[in-house]
Amino acid sequence: MKQGYRTAVRALVASLVPMVAWSGPVNINSADAGTLARELDGIGPAKAQAIVEYRQKNGPFKSPEDLLKVQGIGDKVFDLNRENIRVGSAAQPAPPQKAAARKSADGS
């Protein structure tokens, strides 16, 4: 009986590992509500929509900790996601060197 229980627990743990591995960094300044809900632990559709609405009303987040300003996001949820939260401009332009390289490749 113990062996069957251990096997079941191991199978459950093994099945959860790929889900954790799939979650990755998410830019809270550019991600849509669906992406936020999918990528951040403890964030469902309603909280994800609240993040998007806060961003639209108040402008881009300047630091990951700014996420705590969104109603319904507390320390526990923030701590769960700290490593996966990224900030940056919503539209990040290409670095100047890459743009210059493209111009010379085009012959411009």
Secondary structure, DSSP 8 states (H G I E B T S, - for coil): -HHHHHHHHHHHHHHHHHHHHH---EETTT--HHHHHHHSTT--HHHHHHHHHHHHHH---SSGGGGGGSTT--HHHHHHHGGGEE---SS----HHHHHHHHHHHT-
